[in-house]
Amino acid sequence: MLDDMETERAVLVGLHASVFKEDEDASWETLDELEALLETAGGECVGKMLQTRNAPDAHTFIGEGKLQELVTLARDNDATLIVFDNELSPSQMRVLEEATGRTVLDRSALILDIFAQRARTGEGKLQVELAQYQYILPRLSGMGKSMSRLGGGIGTRGPGETKLETDRRHIRQRIDKLRRDLKDVRRVRAVQRRQRQKAELPLVAIVGYTNAGKSTLLNALTDAGIEANNRLFDTLDPTTRKLRISETQEVLLSDTVGFIRKLPHHLVSAFKATLEELEYADLLLHVVDVSREDWREQAATVEKVISQLGAQQIPQLLVCNKADLCENPDLIPSGEHVVAISAKRKRGLDELLTAMEKALGKGKHRVKLCIPYADGYLLDVIHKEAAVFSTDYDADGTVVDIECDDKLYGQLKEYEVQDG
């Protein structure tokens, strides 16, 4: 929420045009999502407008007639801000601000503002700042009122008090510095990844649309203690915890930033250091909110970003969260790679853990082994990596009844004994 400032009153505007690609188009549905983003940023929606035309107007974006309607709508509702669901050019932004007398932002600027509020770690702040500078640099000549308000109001958080409109060189230098710093972050992550691989702990990454319940799931499984609120982009910085999914299998479970329709490419690029972890995951838990009618569209958005990151080949489980709130349970999908849960009520979690273990290819083997006394060192490995049900001793060695995974079974298969 905004501190020490009145809540900004905003009119939301979208353009539905036949020439647009899917991720450029606006609809009443995406305007509703834009309203949720505005509320997350600390603003209040006082009016909405959706224009339909074949193509955007090069000058006003929505056309002269619709612009006059917008001026009236903003005046009658005492709006202080106008937010477009589409991306605007610098010249269009300037024309719209001059005509309405109000600050004009587009969807990308609003999302960047929210990310600036949410970033807590040094890495998160670096990534947000880089995305904001990359967004601002090509728009300097066209950003009028929004540039004059730096330091106060929605769309002004982040880079700070630098006179951006007059210092392109400073911005380019800062972008270069941020990129170098993020390269260092990626190197550190690479070292951590190698250490994890040495420890042979699989990485399971939680992905999904923003507000689908990813943090709630991580809390439910690991007691991570992450604040999980019902608002968009509540979690920005990733969290990783160890999780024992069975007596013989432990994994690292990592939360990721939520995705959203029309996610600014500046953010995807800036958060590469974080999101590239998906490429190295052994399993993705794609969390969807099945209580929403549009969950399939949201899932498709997430799959698109996963493909952009080159992680589409990684095994996935579709985790149908909030299944208890679904009005028609028959519409919840089912199958080998689908699990219905309620993370908040901790329902279906045992089924999810079983599905995770199976998806990771860690099959269980219940076997009886006779470990020769000369190979007694193997007993330490067994007690560390397997579930031991009984231990006996005979003339040939130590007899253990255990349950173990594929890898350990392969190492110990020669010691297996048959009953009888």
Backbone hydrogen bonds, N-H to C=O, Kabsch-Sander energy under -0.5 kcal/mol:
donor,donor_aa,acceptor,acceptor_aa,energy
8,E,42,G,-0.5
10,A,8,E,-0.6
10,A,44,E,-3.1
11,V,81,L,-2.0
12,L,47,G,-2.9
13,V,83,V,-2.6
14,G,49,M,-2.3
16,H,51,Q,-3.3
17,A,15,L,-0.7
18,S,53,R,-0.5
19,V,54,N,-1.4
20,F,17,A,-1.4
24,E,21,K,-1.8
25,D,21,K,-1.3
26,A,15,L,-0.9
31,L,27,S,-2.1
32,D,28,W,-1.9
33,E,29,E,-1.7
34,L,30,T,-2.2
35,E,31,L,-2.1
36,A,32,D,-1.7
37,L,33,E,-2.1
38,L,34,L,-2.5
39,E,35,E,-2.4
40,T,36,A,-2.0
41,A,37,L,-2.0
42,G,38,L,-0.7
42,G,39,E,-0.7
43,G,38,L,-2.9
44,E,8,E,-2.8
46,V,10,A,-2.9
47,G,10,A,-0.8
49,M,12,L,-2.1
51,Q,14,G,-2.9
53,R,16,H,-1.8
57,D,61,F,-1.6
61,F,57,D,-1.8
62,I,60,T,-1.9
67,L,63,G,-2.0
68,Q,64,E,-1.9
69,E,65,G,-1.6
70,L,66,K,-2.2
71,V,67,L,-2.4
72,T,68,Q,-2.1
73,L,69,E,-2.8
74,A,70,L,-2.8
75,R,71,V,-2.1
76,D,72,T,-3.0
77,N,73,L,-1.4
78,D,75,R,-1.4
79,A,74,A,-2.6
80,T,9,R,-2.7
81,L,9,R,-1.8
82,I,103,T,-2.4
83,V,11,V,-2.5
84,F,105,L,-2.8
85,D,13,V,-3.1
93,M,89,S,-2.4
94,R,90,P,-2.1
95,V,91,S,-2.4
96,L,92,Q,-2.5
97,E,93,M,-2.0
98,E,94,R,-2.3
99,A,95,V,-2.2
100,T,96,L,-2.2
101,G,97,E,-2.4
103,T,80,T,-1.0
105,L,82,I,-2.7
107,R,84,F,-0.9
107,R,86,N,-0.6
110,L,106,D,-1.8
111,I,107,R,-2.4
112,L,108,S,-2.5
113,D,109,A,-1.9
114,I,110,L,-1.9
115,F,111,I,-2.4
116,A,112,L,-2.0
117,Q,113,D,-1.5
118,R,114,I,-2.0
119,A,115,F,-2.1
125,K,121,T,-2.3
126,L,122,G,-2.2
127,Q,123,E,-2.3
128,V,124,G,-2.3
129,E,125,K,-2.5
130,L,126,L,-2.3
131,A,127,Q,-2.1
132,Q,128,V,-2.5
133,Y,129,E,-2.5
134,Q,130,L,-2.4
135,Y,131,A,-1.6
136,I,132,Q,-2.7
137,L,133,Y,-2.7
139,R,136,I,-2.0
140,L,136,I,-0.6
140,L,137,L,-1.1
142,G,139,R,-1.2
143,M,139,R,-1.5
144,G,142,G,-1.1
147,M,144,G,-0.8
148,S,144,G,-1.6
149,R,145,K,-1.0
150,L,147,M,-1.3
151,G,156,T,-0.7
152,G,149,R,-2.0
156,T,153,G,-1.6
164,L,162,T,-2.1
166,T,163,K,-1.5
167,D,163,K,-0.6
167,D,164,L,-0.9
171,I,167,D,-1.7
172,R,168,R,-2.6
173,Q,169,R,-2.5
174,R,170,H,-2.5
175,I,171,I,-2.8
176,D,172,R,-2.3
177,K,173,Q,-2.2
178,L,174,R,-2.7
179,R,175,I,-2.5
180,R,176,D,-2.0
181,D,177,K,-2.5
182,L,178,L,-2.5
183,K,179,R,-1.8
184,D,180,R,-1.8
185,V,181,D,-1.7
186,R,182,L,-2.2
187,R,183,K,-2.1
188,V,184,D,-2.3
189,R,185,V,-2.5
190,A,186,R,-2.1
191,V,187,R,-2.0
192,Q,188,V,-2.5
193,R,189,R,-2.6
194,R,190,A,-2.2
195,Q,191,V,-2.3
196,R,192,Q,-2.3
197,Q,193,R,-2.4
198,K,194,R,-2.1
199,A,195,Q,-1.9
200,E,196,R,-0.6
201,L,196,R,-1.6
204,V,202,P,-0.5
204,V,252,L,-3.4
205,A,203,L,-0.5
205,A,283,L,-2.4
206,I,254,S,-3.3
207,V,205,A,-0.6
207,V,285,L,-2.6
209,Y,287,V,-0.7
210,T,259,F,-2.9
212,A,209,Y,-1.5
217,L,213,G,-2.0
218,L,214,K,-2.3
219,N,215,S,-2.6
220,A,216,T,-2.4
221,L,217,L,-2.2
222,T,218,L,-2.3
223,D,219,N,-2.6
229,N,227,E,-0.6
231,R,229,N,-1.9
234,D,231,R,-1.0
236,L,234,D,-0.5
241,R,253,L,-2.5
243,L,251,V,-2.8
245,I,243,L,-0.8
245,I,249,Q,-1.4
246,S,249,Q,-1.5
249,Q,246,S,-0.7
251,V,243,L,-3.0
252,L,202,P,-2.9
253,L,241,R,-3.4
253,L,251,V,-0.5
254,S,204,V,-2.7
254,S,252,L,-0.5
255,D,239,T,-2.8
256,T,206,I,-0.6
258,G,235,T,-0.6
259,F,208,G,-1.9
263,L,260,I,-1.0
267,L,264,P,-1.2
268,V,264,P,-1.6
269,S,265,H,-2.4
270,A,266,H,-2.7
271,F,267,L,-2.7
272,K,269,S,-1.4
273,A,270,A,-0.6
274,T,271,F,-0.6
275,L,271,F,-3.4
276,E,272,K,-2.6
277,E,274,T,-1.4
278,L,275,L,-2.1
279,E,276,E,-1.1
280,Y,276,E,-0.6
280,Y,277,E,-0.9
281,A,278,L,-1.2
282,D,203,L,-2.8
283,L,203,L,-1.3
284,L,315,P,-2.4
285,L,205,A,-2.9
286,H,284,L,-0.8
286,H,317,L,-2.5
287,V,207,V,-2.9
287,V,285,L,-1.0
288,V,319,V,-2.6
290,V,288,V,-1.0
290,V,321,N,-1.8
292,R,289,D,-1.7
295,W,292,R,-1.1
298,Q,294,D,-2.1
299,A,295,W,-2.6
300,A,296,R,-2.1
301,T,297,E,-1.8
302,V,298,Q,-1.9
303,E,299,A,-2.4
304,K,300,A,-1.8
305,V,301,T,-1.8
306,I,302,V,-2.6
307,S,303,E,-2.1
308,Q,304,K,-2.0
309,L,305,V,-1.6
310,G,307,S,-1.6
311,A,306,I,-2.5
314,I,311,A,-1.2
317,L,284,L,-2.4
318,L,337,H,-2.9
319,V,286,H,-2.5
319,V,317,L,-0.8
320,C,318,L,-0.8
320,C,339,V,-2.7
321,N,288,V,-2.4
321,N,319,V,-1.4
323,A,320,C,-0.5
323,A,341,I,-2.2
325,L,322,K,-1.6
326,C,323,A,-1.0
331,L,328,N,-2.3
332,I,329,P,-1.5
338,V,335,G,-1.4
339,V,318,L,-2.5
341,I,320,C,-2.5
342,S,347,R,-2.2
346,K,342,S,-0.8
347,R,342,S,-2.2
352,L,348,G,-1.7
353,L,349,L,-2.5
354,T,350,D,-2.2
355,A,351,E,-2.2
356,M,352,L,-2.5
357,E,353,L,-2.3
358,K,354,T,-2.2
359,A,355,A,-2.6
360,L,356,M,-2.0
361,G,358,K,-1.4
362,K,357,E,-1.8
363,G,361,G,-1.2
365,H,404,C,-2.1
367,V,365,H,-0.8
367,V,402,I,-2.2
369,L,400,V,-2.8
370,C,415,Y,-2.5
371,I,369,L,-0.6
371,I,398,T,-3.2
373,Y,396,D,-0.5
375,D,372,P,-1.7
376,G,373,Y,-1.3
378,L,375,D,-2.2
379,L,376,G,-1.7
380,D,377,Y,-0.9
381,V,377,Y,-0.9
382,I,378,L,-2.5
383,H,379,L,-2.6
384,K,380,D,-1.4
385,E,381,V,-2.5
386,A,382,I,-2.3
387,A,403,E,-2.5
388,V,386,A,-0.6
389,F,387,A,-0.6
389,F,401,D,-3.4
390,S,401,D,-1.1
392,D,399,V,-3.0
394,D,397,G,-2.3
397,G,394,D,-0.5
398,T,371,I,-2.6
399,V,392,D,-2.9
400,V,369,L,-2.4
400,V,398,T,-0.6
401,D,390,S,-2.1
402,I,367,V,-2.8
402,I,400,V,-0.6
403,E,387,A,-2.0
404,C,365,H,-2.1
409,Y,405,D,-2.4
410,G,406,D,-2.2
411,Q,407,K,-1.3
412,L,408,L,-1.7
413,K,409,Y,-1.3
415,Y,412,L,-2.3
416,E,413,K,-1.7
417,V,368,K,-2.8
